[in-house]
């Protein structure tokens, strides 16, 4: 009886595999779903697609199946867009068709589809428009927000000064500094770095960012009005998540890279001394006169590719794309790393080299391939704020301190510790020596 039972299980598994293979075969090919590896029942392609390093495994699959292909995460098909041409075609040229946010369990659990990041349709349009208008009214791209950043940078310099040249981990200071800029916009005040409520907010944001980068982030009726209290609270929290963790992590990763390459740090300081001097704070207007520093800031964002896959998109109707038909509701993964690390635009893309953004005469060189904030209608609404903060914080820190590694720079590890949906730098310490 046991042998019979075992045989029955084997037969059922074989039948399930055959049915799964037949269904996959029938859905993929020209005029159908994009091609991809055959999925297993229940598991899908989880044996080929490693959640711990999605970007690299998807790159290998693109080499076999082309720039548009299908993978199954569990039983759900996901269409992957790999390379500048297809990412731009979907997110920019055909923005309306690919603008909807794809399913992400962390968004369902934490936000219930509210806010800016995980909402869709009219709800998303209203809240995004409201948020952008409000940020502009508070001074996005204007002097008032620049002054808020400069003011907070003074508190950051004060905290760094307290280390008196001793080794420290910059994570906490940078997170507090960047978060306080959002606090000054949303609440009209900043908080002391030891304030208990402020620390609880920071802890919650850090936990959510880590959950979004774990494999658990890769699996009610709504009120008619977009402007009820719960949605406004969720939207404000979205601003904190998008405007704190991403920016502070970028600056933190940037400082690690400057420790690794001290000659680059020296060239930034030479440019700061020449353009800004030591008697006043750096400002956004200085950026146009500081092409090398601007190039380094861009190269940091390009090299680290903080959000390798962007957040998932979806199509709201059956959509013809290239030679295929993507069914309504299918999740779309635009692989931003495939654009940021494109060897045609950036020779030796896995090397950290500011000359990727410099012309031969030393002037700054723009690139259409620079998409760290995604592209199209779902581009990060806080892009302008983030770009200001990253430039001003790095310039202000290097104006006042020389950063020293506690180990030989050649021994520094710059490989990310989380590389699923986010690239986070490994823990490190530095010494800040006053200039």
N, C-alpha and C positions, 0 to 999 in steps of 0.2 A: 504493500500500500504506500509506503514511504517513497519507494522508487517511482511509483505511478504518479504520486503527488509532485515529486521533483520534476518528472518529465513534463507534467502539465504546466508547471511554472515556466520551464524553458520554452515550451511551445508558445505560451502566451507572450513571453518577452520577445520571441522571434517575430510573432505576428505583429506586435506593437511596433517593432523596429521597421518591418516591411511597410506597414501602413504609414508610419511617419516618413519613411524614405519616399514612398509613392506620393504622399501629399506635398512634400518638399519639391520633388521632381516636377509635379504638376503646376506648382506656383512659380517656379523660377525659370529664367531664360528670356530670350528676346520677346518683347511685348507682354512680359509678365513681371513678377518680382525680380529684382536684381539677383545675380548668382551668388553663391556662397557655399560654405562647407555643409555637408549633410548633417542635420541635427539628430541627436538621440532623443528617445521619448523622455519627457520630464526634464532631463538635464540640458537639452538643446545642444549648444556648442561650448558649454562651460569647460570642457576639457581642452579646447583650443584657445578660448578667450580667457586669459588669466586676469581676474579682477585686481590683483596686486600690481599689474602693469598693463593696463588696457591699451595705452597709446602704442606701445611697442608691438604687442601682439596684433593689434589692428593694422599696423603698418605692414607686418609680414603677410597678413591675409590680403591686403590691397595689392601686394606684388603678385599674388596668384590670381586674384579675381577682378582686379581693376579698381578704378577710383570710386565706383558705386557698387556696393555689395551688401549682402544680407547675412547677419548672424542671428542666432537664436539664444537669448538669455533666458534660460528655462524654456517654456513653451512659446514665449512671445518673440516674434520676428522684429529685428531692429535693422533699419537701413543705415549704413555707415557711409558718410561722404568724406573722401580722403583726397586732399590736394586742393590747391588754391582755386583752380578752375571750377570744380563742382561745388565747393563751399560758397564761392562768390555767386555762382549761378543760382543756387538755392536761396541763400540768405539775403542777397542784395538784388540781383536781377529779377527774382521771383519771390520777393519778400512777403507779399500778401499770402501766397500759398503755403509758405513754410514758417509763418510767424507764430503759430500756436505753441504753447509750452507742452512738452511731452510729459508723460506720467513719471513721477518720482515719489516713492512712498514716503520719504522724509518730508516732502512738501505736503502730502495729504495728512500726515500725522501731526505735523507741527503747525501748519497754516490753514488746513481745511480748504485749500484752493483760494485763500484770500491773499491780500497784499499785492506786491508787484512781481516778485520772482516767479511764483507758481500759479498765478491766476491767468485767465484766458478771456477772449472775446470782449464784450462791452465793458465788463468789470475791469479787465486789465487796461483797456484803453483809457477809461476814466481815471483810474488810480495813477497810471503812469503819467498821463497829461497833468494831473493835479500835482504830482510829486515834482515833475520837471519845472512847472510854473512856480511852485513854492520855493524850490531851490534857487531859481533865478531871482525871485523876489528877495531871498535872503542873501543873494550876492554871488551865485555860481558864476565864475568867470569874471566877477567884479571885485573891487577892492575890499569889500567888507569881509568876504570869506578869506581872501588872502591875508587880511589882518588877523583873522581868527587863527589861521595856521601859524602865522609868525608869532602871535602871542603864545600859543601852545608850545612852539619850538623853544621859547625862553624857559618854560617849565621843564622841558625835556633836557635842555642843556644844564639846568640846575641839578637835575637828578644824576646826569652823567658826571657832573663835577664832584658829586658826593662820593663817587667811587675812588677818587684821588689816584687814578692811574692803575688801580688794582683790577684784576680780571673779573668780568661779570658777563652774565647772559643777558643780551639786550631785549629778549622777547617781551617781557612784562612792560618795560618802559615804553617800547614802541607801540604796543597794543593800547596802553593807556593814552598815549599822546594822540594817536589817530582817532581813537574813540571819543576823546574829549572834543575834537573838532565837530563831530556829528552831534555831540551833546550840546555844544554851543549853538548849533543851528536849530535842533529840534526843541531843546528845553530853554535856550537862552542863557545857559550857564555852563561852566566847566566844573569838574569834580576833582578833589584831591585824590592822588593816586592810592591813598589808604582808606578812602571812604567805603564803608561796608556794602552799601547798595550798589555803588559803582563796581566794586569787585565782584558782586554776585552777577551783575549784568555781563561783565567780561567773561566770567566762568561759563555762563549759559551760552554765549556766542561761540566760545572756543569748543564747547561740547557739540553744538550743532554743526559747526564747520567740520569737525572730525567725523561726525556721523555721516555727513554728506560725502565724505571721502572714503567711507568704509563700504563694504559690499552691501550693507543694509540700506544704504542710500541709493543702490542701483537695483531695487524691487518696487451728508446732511442738507439739507436744503439750504440754499443761499438766499439771504435777504435781497430784495429787488434793488435797493439803493446801495451804491458803492461806498457811501460815506457814513455808515453806521460806525459806532465806537470800536467794535472788534476789528473791523477792517482797517480803520485808521491806526489802531495800535499795531496790528500786524504789519502794515505798510511802514510804520516808523521803525519797527524791529528789523524789517528787511533792509532799511537804509543802514542800520547799525551793522548787520551781518555783511552786506555788500561793501560797506564803506569802512569797516574796521579790519576784519580778518584778512581780506584780500590785500588791502593797501599795506598794513603793517607787516604781513608775511612777505610781500614784495620788497619792502625796505630792508627787512631782516635778511632775506636772501641776498639782496644787493650788497649789504655790508659784508657778508661772508665772502662774496666774490671779490670785493675790494681788498679783503685780507689776503685772499689767495693770490691776487695780482697787485702788489703794492706799487708797481710802476704806474699803473692806471690811476691809482689813488693820488699819486704825486702829480700827475698831469692835470687832474681835476683841480687840485689845490693851487697849482700854478695859474690856471684859468680863473679861479675864484679871486686870487690875489690881484690879478691883472684887471678884471672887470668890476669886481665888487669892493675889493680891499677888505680891511678888518674893522672899519669904523661904522659900517651900517649893515643891516640884515640883507641877505639875498632876497630878491623879489621876482615875480613871474616875468616882468619886463626884461630882466637880465637874461632870460633863457635864449632870446634871439641873438645875444652877443656872446653866448657860451656854447658853441656848437659841439665841443668835445664832451662837456658835461651832459648836454642834451642827448648826444649819441650814446653815452654810457647808460643813461636812464632807459633809453629805448632798448638797448642791448640786454640790460638786466631782464626786462619784461619779455623780450623775445626768447632769450636763452632759457629762462626758468619755465616758460610756458605754464603759468600757474594753474590754469584750468584747461587741461589738455583737450578735453572733449567738448567744452562749453556745456551748458545745461541742455538737456534733451529738448528737441523740437518735435512737432507732429504735423501731419496734414489733416485738414478737416473734411476733405473729400478725396475720392479716388483721383490720383494725380499722375499724369504722364510726365516722366522725367527721363531725359535721354531716350534710350530704347526700351524703357521699362514702364510699368504701371505700379505705383505705390498705393495700396489700399487705404481708404479712410481710417484714421486712428492709429496708423503705424508710427512708432517712435523713430525719430531721426537723430542720429549722432553726427554732428559736424565736427571733425577732428581738427581742432585749431592748431595742434602741434604740427600737423602735416603742412600747414601754411607757414607757421613761424620758423619751422626747420627745413624749409624748401631750399635745396642746394642751388637751384637756378637763381633765386633771389639773394641767398646768403651763402657764399662759398664756405665750405667747411662749417656747416650749420651747428655742429655739436661742439664747436670751440667758442669760447667767450671772447669776442673781438669787437670793440666799439667801431672799428672801421667798416663794419656792415652798414653803418648809418652815416658815413662820411664820404664826401667827394674827394677827389685827389687834391684839390686845393684847400681841404680842411673844412669846407662849409658843410652844414648839415644836409643829409640826403634822406628825403622821405621815401617810404615804400608802401605800395598797396598791399603788401603781404603782412604788414604789421597789424595783427588782429587780436591782441591779448584781451580785448574787451568784447570779443565776438563781433558781429556785423549785422547790418540790416535793422529791422524793426525791433529786434530783441537785444540790440547792443546795450551794454550796461548804462543805465541812466546817470550813474555817478562818474562816468569816464572823465569829465572835465575836472571834477573835484579831485579824483584820484591822481590824475596827471600833475596837478598843482602840488598836491601833498608830497608825492614821491620826489619831485624835483626839489622842492623847498627844504624838505627834511634832510635829504642827502647833502644838498649844498650847505645848509646851515651847520650840520654836524661836522663836515669836513673843513668848513671855514674856521671852526673853533678847536677841532681835535685831529690828531693823527691816530688812526686806528692800527693797533699792533696785534698780531696773532700770538697766542700763547704757545703755539707749536710752530715748527718750520712751515712756512706757507705751502711748500710743495707737498706736505703731508696732510693738508686740510682736505677733508672729504666734502665734495659739493654735490653728491648724489642725493636726490630727494628721498625722504623717509616714507612719505605716502605718495604713491604714484598711480592711484586708481583714477578718481575724477579730480584730484588736486595734487600739485607738487609742492611739498612742504620741505624746507631745508632741514638738514640734521641739526641737532643741538650743538651749540658751540659757545665759546667764551672769547671775549676780546678785552684788550686794554685800551682805554682812550687817554692819550697823552695830550695835555693842553698845548696849543701852538704858541 
